[in-house]
Amino acid sequence: MKLPPDFRKRVLAREWLAGTFLNLGSAMTVELAGLCGFDWLLIDHEHGPGGQDTMLHQLHAASATPAFPVVRIAVNETARFKRVLDMGALGVMVPYVSTEAETKAAVQAMRYPPHGIRGVAKFNRGAGFGGDFEEYYAHAHERLLGVIQIETSEAIRNIDAIAAVDGADVLFVGPTDLSYNMGIRDQLESTEFVAALRRVSEAAKKHGKAAGILVHSASLIPMLRDLGYTFTALGSDGGAVRAGLLAFAAALKGK
């Protein structure tokens, strides 16, 4: 399995890159989404129901499409990075990162020595079952994508230090958690929340990183572009299926 040489560069160049979340644990929806024109896909193993077996099938499905697969792990623990990267994830999204130390721990877990502490096994899917290991080992720290989720007020206070960490490639706002933790539930266009978004984007730009976010309404996209967000996701497979089924049921019942 070859590491794409350019995607992380495109992220750090702050190119507009469109993604969506996949939280159903389904390989079919991963493949479908990957063929719909998204630049990247987030395979959700924090809130999604998938496990180790479904993750492998989801990564198989992603590899049949042009989209770049990122896996969100459940918690910032070293062993979890090793598992998803060995399976072939090309990026890892790390939830609830609030400090510089937590950010450094995440980056270290993604990188082989001497750049980090990731355990080395040559025979794994990420390294082409050993066939691509030398290239993978030499370039993984340059090509794998680290996505750090900003979801707490503490993270906003520490955002400059978090953004300065090499390997924290995307500062990715989790808007629901952040708004709840700020005490302004779902008020994503409020003055206070927009100010927090601006702080994240400014820190990302200052340190040569990208700012990212997930939203569930296309109406917010112009505001996010104006704020400098470039690694942006809209909706999820679960949300799309539910909306479609509700519409079908309403049409059949004449509502």
C-alpha positions as CSV (number, residue, x, y, z in Angstrom):
1,M,0.0,0.0,0.0
2,K,1.6,3.2,-1.2
3,L,1.4,6.4,0.9
4,P,0.0,9.2,-1.2
5,P,2.8,11.8,-1.5
6,D,0.7,14.9,-2.0
7,F,-2.4,14.9,0.2
8,R,-0.8,16.1,3.4
9,K,1.0,18.8,1.4
10,R,-2.4,19.9,0.0
11,V,-3.8,20.1,3.5
12,L,-1.0,22.1,4.9
13,A,-1.2,24.4,1.8
14,R,-4.7,25.2,3.0
15,E,-6.4,23.9,-0.1
16,W,-10.2,23.6,0.1
17,L,-10.7,19.9,0.8
18,A,-14.2,18.5,1.2
19,G,-15.1,15.5,3.4
20,T,-17.9,13.8,5.1
21,F,-18.3,11.6,8.2
22,L,-19.1,7.9,8.1
23,N,-20.6,6.7,11.3
24,L,-22.7,3.6,10.4
25,G,-19.9,1.1,10.5
26,S,-20.6,0.2,6.9
27,A,-18.1,-0.6,4.2
28,M,-20.8,0.0,1.6
29,T,-21.4,3.6,2.6
30,V,-17.6,4.2,2.7
31,E,-17.3,3.1,-0.8
32,L,-20.3,5.0,-2.0
33,A,-19.1,8.2,-0.3
34,G,-15.6,7.7,-1.8
35,L,-17.1,7.6,-5.3
36,C,-19.2,10.7,-4.8
37,G,-16.4,13.3,-5.2
38,F,-15.2,13.8,-1.6
39,D,-11.5,14.5,-1.1
40,W,-11.4,12.8,2.2
41,L,-13.6,10.5,4.4
42,L,-13.8,10.3,8.2
43,I,-14.4,6.7,9.3
44,D,-15.8,7.3,12.8
45,H,-14.7,4.8,15.5
46,E,-15.4,7.2,18.4
47,H,-19.2,7.5,18.2
48,G,-19.8,5.1,15.4
49,P,-20.7,1.4,16.1
50,G,-17.9,-0.1,14.1
51,G,-15.2,-2.3,15.6
52,Q,-11.8,-3.7,14.5
53,D,-13.3,-6.0,11.9
54,T,-15.6,-3.4,10.4
55,M,-12.7,-0.9,10.2
56,L,-10.7,-3.3,8.1
57,H,-13.6,-3.7,5.6
58,Q,-14.2,0.1,5.6
59,L,-10.5,0.7,4.8
60,H,-10.7,-1.9,2.0
61,A,-13.7,0.0,0.6
62,A,-12.0,3.3,0.8
63,S,-9.0,2.0,-1.1
64,A,-11.3,1.3,-4.0
65,T,-12.0,5.1,-4.3
66,P,-9.9,8.2,-4.8
67,A,-10.8,9.6,-1.4
68,F,-8.3,9.8,1.5
69,P,-9.3,7.8,4.5
70,V,-9.0,9.2,8.0
71,V,-10.0,7.1,11.0
72,R,-11.3,8.8,14.2
73,I,-10.1,6.7,17.2
74,A,-12.1,6.6,20.4
75,V,-9.5,8.1,22.7
76,N,-5.9,9.4,22.6
77,E,-4.2,6.1,23.5
78,T,-0.9,4.9,21.9
79,A,-2.1,1.4,21.1
80,R,-5.1,2.7,19.2
81,F,-3.0,4.6,16.7
82,K,-0.9,1.6,16.0
83,R,-3.9,-0.6,15.2
84,V,-5.6,1.8,12.7
85,L,-2.4,2.8,11.0
86,D,-1.2,-0.8,10.6
87,M,-4.6,-1.6,9.1
88,G,-4.0,1.1,6.4
89,A,-5.5,4.4,7.7
90,L,-3.8,7.3,6.1
91,G,-4.8,9.7,8.8
92,V,-5.9,9.7,12.3
93,M,-8.4,12.1,14.0
94,V,-7.9,12.4,17.7
95,P,-10.8,13.5,19.8
96,Y,-10.8,15.8,22.9
97,V,-7.3,17.1,22.7
98,S,-6.9,20.1,25.0
99,T,-3.2,20.6,25.7
100,E,0.2,20.8,24.1
101,A,1.2,17.6,25.9
102,E,-1.8,15.7,24.7
103,T,-1.0,16.9,21.1
104,K,2.6,15.8,21.3
105,A,1.5,12.4,22.6
106,A,-0.8,11.9,19.7
107,V,1.9,12.8,17.1
108,Q,4.4,10.6,18.8
109,A,2.0,7.7,18.6
110,M,1.6,8.2,14.9
111,R,5.4,8.2,14.1
112,Y,8.0,5.5,14.0
113,P,11.3,6.0,15.9
114,P,13.3,8.3,15.7
115,H,10.4,10.6,15.1
116,G,8.0,9.0,17.6
117,I,7.1,5.9,19.5
118,R,4.9,3.9,17.1
119,G,5.6,0.2,17.4
120,V,7.3,-1.3,14.3
121,A,5.9,-4.3,12.5
122,K,6.9,-4.8,8.9
123,F,4.1,-7.2,8.0
124,N,1.0,-5.0,8.1
125,R,-1.5,-3.7,5.5
126,G,-0.4,-0.1,5.8
127,A,3.1,-1.1,4.7
128,G,1.9,-3.4,1.9
129,F,2.3,-6.5,4.0
130,G,6.0,-5.8,4.1
131,G,6.5,-5.2,0.4
132,D,6.4,-1.4,0.8
133,F,7.9,-1.2,4.3
134,E,11.1,0.6,3.5
135,E,9.3,3.4,1.7
136,Y,6.6,3.5,4.3
137,Y,9.1,3.7,7.2
138,A,11.0,6.5,5.5
139,H,8.1,8.7,4.6
140,A,5.2,7.9,7.0
141,H,6.0,10.9,9.2
142,E,5.8,13.1,6.1
143,R,2.6,11.7,4.6
144,L,0.3,10.4,7.3
145,L,-2.2,13.1,8.4
146,G,-2.7,14.1,12.1
147,V,-6.1,15.7,12.8
148,I,-6.4,17.1,16.3
149,Q,-9.9,17.8,17.6
150,I,-10.6,21.0,19.4
151,E,-13.6,20.4,21.6
152,T,-13.1,22.2,24.9
153,S,-12.6,25.7,26.3
154,E,-9.2,24.5,27.6
155,A,-8.2,23.7,24.0
156,I,-9.2,27.2,22.9
157,R,-7.0,28.7,25.6
158,N,-4.1,26.5,24.5
159,I,-4.7,26.7,20.8
160,D,-1.4,28.5,20.0
161,A,0.7,25.8,21.7
162,I,-1.4,23.0,20.2
163,A,-1.0,24.5,16.7
164,A,2.8,24.8,17.1
165,V,3.3,21.0,17.4
166,D,4.8,19.5,14.3
167,G,2.4,16.8,13.1
168,A,-0.7,18.5,14.3
169,D,-1.7,19.1,10.7
170,V,-5.3,20.0,11.1
171,L,-6.9,21.8,14.1
172,F,-10.4,20.3,13.7
173,V,-13.3,21.8,15.7
174,G,-15.9,19.5,17.0
175,P,-18.7,22.1,17.0
176,T,-21.2,20.1,19.1
177,D,-18.8,19.3,21.9
178,L,-17.2,22.7,21.8
179,S,-20.4,24.6,22.0
180,Y,-21.7,22.4,24.8
181,N,-18.5,22.8,26.7
182,M,-18.6,26.6,26.2
183,G,-22.2,26.6,27.6
184,I,-23.7,27.8,24.3
185,R,-25.2,24.6,23.0
186,D,-25.5,24.4,19.2
187,Q,-25.1,28.2,18.9
188,L,-22.7,27.9,16.0
189,E,-23.3,31.4,14.7
190,S,-23.2,33.2,18.0
191,T,-20.6,35.9,18.6
192,E,-18.8,33.9,21.2
193,F,-18.6,30.7,19.1
194,V,-17.5,32.5,16.0
195,A,-14.8,34.2,18.1
196,A,-13.6,30.7,19.1
197,L,-13.6,29.6,15.5
198,R,-11.6,32.6,14.5
199,R,-8.9,31.9,17.2
200,V,-8.5,28.3,15.9
201,S,-8.2,29.5,12.3
202,E,-5.7,32.2,13.2
203,A,-3.5,29.8,15.2
204,A,-3.6,27.3,12.3
205,K,-2.6,29.9,9.8
206,K,0.2,31.3,12.0
207,H,1.8,27.9,12.3
208,G,1.2,26.7,8.8
209,K,-1.6,24.2,9.6
210,A,-5.1,23.8,8.4
211,A,-8.3,24.6,10.3
212,G,-11.1,22.1,9.9
213,I,-14.7,21.5,11.1
214,L,-17.8,19.3,10.7
215,V,-21.1,21.0,10.0
216,H,-24.6,19.6,9.3
217,S,-25.9,22.6,7.4
218,A,-24.6,23.8,4.0
219,S,-25.7,27.4,5.0
220,L,-22.6,27.6,7.3
221,I,-20.1,27.0,4.5
222,P,-19.7,30.6,3.4
223,M,-19.0,31.7,6.9
224,L,-16.4,29.0,7.4
225,R,-14.7,29.9,4.1
226,D,-14.5,33.5,5.3
227,L,-13.0,32.4,8.6
228,G,-10.3,30.5,6.8
229,Y,-11.5,26.9,7.3
230,T,-10.3,24.6,4.5
231,F,-10.5,21.0,5.8
232,T,-14.3,20.9,6.1
233,A,-16.9,18.1,6.4
234,L,-20.6,18.3,5.7
235,G,-23.0,15.7,7.2
236,S,-22.7,12.0,7.6
237,D,-23.9,8.7,6.1
238,G,-26.2,8.2,9.0
239,G,-27.7,11.7,8.6
240,A,-28.1,11.3,4.9
241,V,-29.8,7.9,5.2
242,R,-32.2,9.2,7.9
243,A,-33.1,12.3,5.9
244,G,-33.8,10.3,2.8
245,L,-35.9,7.8,4.6
246,L,-37.9,10.5,6.4
247,A,-38.6,12.1,3.0
248,F,-39.7,8.8,1.5
249,A,-42.0,8.1,4.4
250,A,-43.5,11.6,4.3
251,A,-44.1,11.3,0.5
252,L,-45.8,7.9,0.8
253,K,-48.0,9.2,3.6
254,G,-48.9,12.4,1.9
255,K,-47.3,14.6,4.5
